[in-house]
Amino acid sequence: MLTDLQVRRRNILKAMMAEDLWNEAIAEAKSNIVQQLLSTPAIARDEREALYNENLALDRVLGRLNAMVGDLSFLPKPKPTTGDTDG
């Protein structure tokens, strides 16, 4: 079960990840890695491997963040109020 703090943090993360700036920054970072990889000579194995690992690490971080946001979908939904009052 998530604590209130964990829920608040995940909601903030969800909002951040929905922002255009976030998505543009991630896309730009991935594009830069791919461009560097494509412009690196095939003989530069260590550099190409480092770039591959950088891309893999970014994917892992994004996967973890998406999993954290996904935790919110397992929370019980609040019951809708009918507007009725006692009395």
Backbone as a ProteinNet text record, in pm:
[ID]
protein_1_A
[PRIMARY]
MLTDLQVRRRNILKAMMAEDLWNEAIAEAKSNIVQQLLSTPAIARDEREALYNENLALDRVLGRLNAMVGDLSFLPKPKPTTGDTDG
[TERTIARY]
84.3	0	88.8	54.6	132	93.8	192.4	165.5	113.4	59.4	11.2	123.9	243.4	358.7	393.2	393.4	423.5	318.8	194	88.1	106.9	135.4	156.9	275.4	383.6	502.2	472.2	399.2	365.7	272.1	181.2	94.2	173.8	271.9	359.1	438.8	492	567.4	479.4	357.1	263.6	237.7	215.8	192.1	315.5	433.4	557.3	578.1	551.6	573.8	471.4	361.7	261.3	293	389.8	426	502	473.6	543.6	694.1	734.4	877.4	949.9	888.8	948.3	967.2	860.8	865.7	964.1	970.5	1066.8	1210.4	1234.5	1369.4	1413.9	1324.2	1357.7	1384.2	1297.7	1314.8	1445.7	1478.7	1603.5	1724.6	1719.1	1830.5	1851.9	1743.5	1755.3	1805.5	1756.4	1800.6	1949.5	1995.6	2138.2	2225.1	2179	2255.1	2261.9	2150.2	2146.5	2235.6	2228.7	2312.5	2460.5	2497.1	2636.9	2677.4	2588.2	2617.5	2637.7	2551.1	2562.2	2686	2732.5	2848.7	2981.1	2973	3093.9	3141.5	3269	3320.5	3299.7	3272.2	3248.1	3366.4	3484.1	3604.6	3614.4	3541.5	3544.7	3446.2	3477	3385.6	3354.5	3455.3	3432.9	3336.9	3355.9	3268.9	3126.4	3115.1	2982.4	2911.8	2987.2	2929	2883.8	2961.7	2923.8	2794.8	2781.9	2660.1	2540.7	2561.8	2455.8	2410.3	2506.4	2474.6	2404.8	2442.7	2376.4	2229	2203.2	2065.9	1987.6	2050.7	1987.8	1955.1	2047.2	2023.7	1906.4	1899.4	1788.3	1656.3	1652.7	1532	1493.1	1592.1	1563.6	1505.4	1560.6	1508.2	1364.4	1340.4	1205.6	1107.9	1154.1	1070.7	1034.2	1131.3	1105.3	1007.9	1026.5	935.4	793.1	780.7	648.8	585.6	666.2	614.5	564.3	636.8	594.4	460.4	446.2	318.9	209.8	244.8	149.2	95.8	173.2	126.5	-4.6	-25.2	-146.3	-271.7	-259.1	-376.9	-427.7	-346.5	-387.2	-454.2	-458.6	-522.4	-673.8	-741.3	-887.1	-941	-1041.4	-1102.7	-1193.4	-1190.1	-1281.3	-1425.1	-1511.1	-1652	-1715.7	-1794.5	-1858.2	-1961.5	-1970.1	-2069.6	-2197.6	-2309.5	-2438	-2494.9	-2436.5	-2486.5	-2596.7	-2635.9	-2737.6	-2676.9	-2755.6	-2710.7	-2805.5	-2756.6	-2841.3	-2929.8	-3058.7	-3144.4	-3247.3
-117.6	0	124	219.1	342.5	438.4	506.9	609.7	734.6	826.9	952.7	1026.1	1025.6	1093	1027.6	895.8	825.9	856.6	864.7	897.5	1039.2	1134.3	1272.6	1282.1	1212.4	1215.2	1155.7	1046.6	983.7	1072	1142.1	1235.3	1351.2	1400.6	1506	1453.6	1333	1270.6	1250.8	1205.6	1185.5	1316.5	1424.3	1555.2	1602.6	1580.6	1622.7	1547.2	1417.4	1335.6	1363.8	1428	1464	1596.9	1669.2	1800.1	1786.1	1876.8	1877.2	1894.1	1979.2	2003.9	1876	1796.8	1669	1578.9	1561.8	1471.9	1520.8	1651.8	1707.1	1684	1701.9	1682.6	1536.9	1444.2	1302.3	1266.9	1313.7	1285.1	1343.5	1464.7	1527.3	1451.2	1409.1	1332.7	1202.7	1130.9	1004.9	1028.5	1134.9	1168.4	1200.7	1274.7	1308.6	1184.3	1090.7	966.8	890.8	880.2	807.5	876.6	1008	1081.9	1061.6	1063.8	1038.8	897.2	803.9	664.4	647.2	710.8	699.9	770.1	871.7	945.6	891.2	790.2	730.2	617.7	616.8	509.7	371.5	274.2	138.1	83.3	131.6	82.3	132.9	238.9	296.9	221.3	96.2	7.8	57	103.4	147.2	266.4	361.3	478.6	439.6	351.3	306.7	227.3	146.1	70.4	163.8	266.7	364.6	435.9	472.6	537.9	443.2	318.6	219.2	205.5	198.1	184.8	309.2	425.5	549.5	545.8	502.1	490.7	387.9	277.4	172.1	223.2	296.6	351.8	449.9	533.8	627.9	551.7	446.9	365.3	300.6	256.6	194.6	295.6	415.5	520.1	553.2	570.7	601.3	487.5	365.4	250.5	250.1	281.7	287.2	399.2	515.9	627.1	593.2	530.4	489.1	385.6	296.8	197.4	264.2	365.2	437.1	507	569.4	634.5	528.5	414.7	306.1	253.8	269.6	228	296.2	416.7	491.9	421.6	344.1	277.8	165.5	123.6	16.4	67.8	200.4	257.3	247.9	227.3	225.3	360.5	356.5	480.2	536.9	669.5	726.8	707.4	681.8	660.9	795.8	799.2	926.5	964.4	1094.2	1141.6	1172.5	1147.7	1168.6	1306.5	1376	1510.3	1506.1	1384.2	1372.4	1402.3	1460.7	1487.9	1421.6	1393.4	1333.9	1443.4	1422.4	1517.5	1570
0	0	0	-81.3	-90.4	22.1	74.7	175	104.8	181.9	123.6	52.6	112.6	50.9	-82.9	-89	-213.9	-320.8	-282	-377.1	-429.1	-339.1	-382.9	-477.7	-444.9	-532.1	-668.4	-672.1	-799.8	-882	-816.4	-888.5	-947	-873.4	-925.5	-1044.4	-1031.4	-1140.2	-1263.2	-1241.9	-1352.9	-1426.5	-1351.3	-1412.3	-1488.8	-1429.7	-1494.9	-1626.4	-1623.9	-1742.7	-1852.2	-1818.8	-1918.1	-1986.3	-1933.7	-1989.2	-2120.5	-2213.2	-2342.2	-2324.5	-2232.9	-2211.5	-2172	-2084.3	-2042.8	-2164	-2240.9	-2356.1	-2462	-2481.6	-2577	-2529.7	-2401.2	-2346.5	-2360.7	-2332	-2344.7	-2491.2	-2578.7	-2722	-2773.3	-2728.2	-2771.4	-2719.7	-2595	-2537.5	-2614.1	-2641.4	-2715.3	-2857.5	-2920.4	-3055.4	-3057.9	-2958.3	-2950.9	-2935.8	-2853.2	-2835	-2967.4	-3036.8	-3164.6	-3267.5	-3274.8	-3370.6	-3341.1	-3211.9	-3176.1	-3214.5	-3190.1	-3223.1	-3372.9	-3452.3	-3597.7	-3653.3	-3584.8	-3634.1	-3578.7	-3494.3	-3437.3	-3528.3	-3562.3	-3649.5	-3587	-3669.6	-3621.8	-3543.6	-3574.7	-3507	-3362.4	-3329.2	-3193.9	-3104.8	-3080.2	-3007.4	-2866.4	-2795	-2657.6	-2652.2	-2742.6	-2746.5	-2786.5	-2883.5	-2927.5	-2816.7	-2746.6	-2636.1	-2523.9	-2496.3	-2393.7	-2432.8	-2559.7	-2606.5	-2598.6	-2635.2	-2624.3	-2478.9	-2387.7	-2246	-2191.8	-2242	-2202.7	-2244.5	-2366.1	-2415	-2333.7	-2303.4	-2224.2	-2083.6	-2022.6	-1889.1	-1889.9	-1991.4	-2002.9	-2015.1	-2094.7	-2108.2	-1975.8	-1899.2	-1769.4	-1671.3	-1669.1	-1581.5	-1620.7	-1750.7	-1797.7	-1763.9	-1776	-1742	-1594.7	-1510.6	-1365.8	-1332.2	-1393	-1368	-1413.8	-1529.2	-1577.9	-1485.5	-1430.8	-1336.8	-1209.6	-1163.1	-1043.4	-1066.9	-1182.4	-1216.1	-1230.7	-1285.5	-1301.7	-1169.8	-1061.4	-929.5	-893.2	-944.9	-912.9	-962.2	-1069.2	-1124.7	-1034.1	-937.4	-846.8	-720.1	-704.9	-586.7	-600.4	-487.8	-495.9	-540.2	-622.9	-671.9	-562.6	-545.8	-446.1	-489.6	-393	-424.1	-458.4	-564.1	-600.8	-495.6	-469.1	-375.1	-452.2	-387.9	-454.7	-427.5	-332.1	-300.5	-196.3	-156.1	-52.5	83.4	168.8	305.3	402.1	516.3	621.4	679.5	679.5	747.4	667.2
[MASK]
+++++++++++++++++++++++++++++++++++++++++++++++++++++++++++++++++++++++++++++++++++++++

